[in-house]
């Protein structure tokens, strides 16, 4: 990442890490650690869901081969696919196309829901989210409550998905949905995760 120096990063990795985030059926410890690393470093997983798994052996099948990009490259890497062509290896051939900068469109479209927000709306959103998940209403300890709950749960991936769904539900109860114009914020589904970001 340091050597890329902001010019664009693309990594093809045999990670031995399993996670539902990149379309595997289970998650392992290495997968959870890698998922955290991807989020912390603002990387993107461009693997697409496929009927083929990208690793097949006599011990079973899994999706451990990852293609990662930074924000600059995510708009340039296109048409990711797991190829059926014989690779003479336990790993399937993974193919994708990288566009030149001038070929890429300036606007990168995500599948997302957009909301009209306000300061009062955020207060209502937080109150609803807390009421759905904790006995902390009015305490102002949302971050502390989340940290405690996540630390106590055994499967962090299932826990994260539960809170992500709860965030989406709270947004729908609080904010008006808009498709265009004005100041907008979004809860977007991107590579298995959701995040609120300016749009």
N, C-alpha and C positions, 0 to 999 in steps of 0.2 A: 504494500500500500504506500509506503514511503517512496519507493522508487518510481511509482506512477506520477508523482508530483502534479496531481490534478489534471493530467492529460487524458485520463480515462483508464479504468481498471477492468479487466476481464480475467476471471480465474476458472479453469476447468479442473475440478478436484475429485479424486477418489477419497472420500471423506471417512468412510466406515462409520458414518453417523446416520442414525435413523430418526425420522420425525414425520408426523402427519403434515407438517408445514410444507414439505416437498413431496407429498403424495405417497408416503410409505404407510403401511398399515399399523405400525407400532412406533414408539419412540424409545430410545435408549439414552443413557447418561451422556454419551458423547454427542448425541443429537441435541439434547437440551442445552449443553454447553455451546455448541456451534450456533444454535438459534439465538442465544443471548449475544454471542459475538457479532453475528450478522446485524442484529438490532442496534447494538451499542456503536457499531462502526458505520451505520447508515448504508449498509450494502443491500443489494437486491438479488433474490434467487429467481432466475429466469426459467427454471425447469417448468415444463407444462405437464399436466396430468396426461397419462398415456395408458393404454391397455397393456403395454409392455413394461416390465421392470428393467432397470438399466444394469442390474447385477443378477446373474443366475448361476448357481452352483449346485452340487449334489446336497448341500446343506440347506438350500432354500433360495428364495428370491427376495430382493429388496431394492430400494432406491437410495443408493449411497453415493452415486456420482452426481455432483452438484456443479452447476455453472453459475458463478457469482459475478455481479458487476457493481460498479459504483453508480451514483446518480447520473453522471455524465454519459456512461456507456449504456445505461438501461434503455434509452431511446434508440440506440443504434443496433442492438442485438435483436434479431428478428427470427421468426420461424423455427424456434427450438423444437427438436424432435428426437425421439429415441428410434434408431433405425433398425429394421429387421435384417439388414444385410449381415452375413456371417462375419464375425470379428476374430475368430480363432482365439477367443479369450472368454473369461467368465463375465467380462464387461461388454455391454452392447455399445455399438457405435452411436455417438451423440453428434448430431449435426445442427448447425444454426448459421444464419447469415449475418454478417456485420456490414452495415451501411456506412458509406462515407458521410462525413458531417454535412456536406451540401445536399445529400440525398434525403437526409432525415427531416421530418416535419418538425417545426418549432414547438408545436403543441403536442403534449403527451397526454393522452386520454386514459383515465382510470374509470373503472366501473364504481360509481359512488353515488351517495345520496347527499344533496347539498341543503344546508339549513340557513335560515336567516337568524342571526344571533344577536344578543344584547347582554349587557351586564346583569340585568334582572333575570334574564333567561338562564344565565349560567348559575345563578344562585338557586333557582328552581330545579335545574338539572341536577345539581349536586345533592339537593335535599331528596329528590326522588331516587337517585342512585344509592345514597346512604340507606334510605328506608327499605330498598329492595334487598340490601345485602348485609347491613349491620344494625346493631342496636346502639347507634351512635348519633341519632338525629339531634341536631343542634349543638353537637360537641365540637365541630370544626376539626375533627381528627381523622379525616378521610384517608390521607396517605398512611398514617400510622395503622389504621384499621386494615387497609389493604395489605401492608407488609406483614402484619401479624397473621392474617388469614392465609396468605400465600405460604408463609413459613410453616404453618401447621398442616397444610394439605400435602398429601404424598405425591400426587401427580400434578406437577406444575402446569403441564400442557392443558389438561382438562380444566384446571382452575382458571387459567388465562382465558380460555374460550368462554367459560361461564361469565367472567367479568366483561369480556368484549361484547357478548350478547346483551348483557345488562346495560352496558353503556349505550348500545344502539337503541334499546327499548326506552331508556331515559330520554334520549335525544328525540325520539318520535313523540313522546308525551309532552315534551317541552317546546321544541322549536317548530316553526312552520317550514315545510319543505318548499324549496324554490329551485327552478331549473336554470334561471338566467337573471343577470342584472344584480346590482347592489353589492353590498359586502357579504361575502359568502364564506362559510367554513364547511368542511366535509368530514364525514366519517367514511373512510374508503376501505374497500376490500382489495388488498394488494399482496399477492404471494402469501396467501393464507392468513394475513393479519389485517387489523383495522387500526387506523390512526386518525386523529383529528388534525387537520392541517389547513393553513390558509389556501384559498384557491382563487 
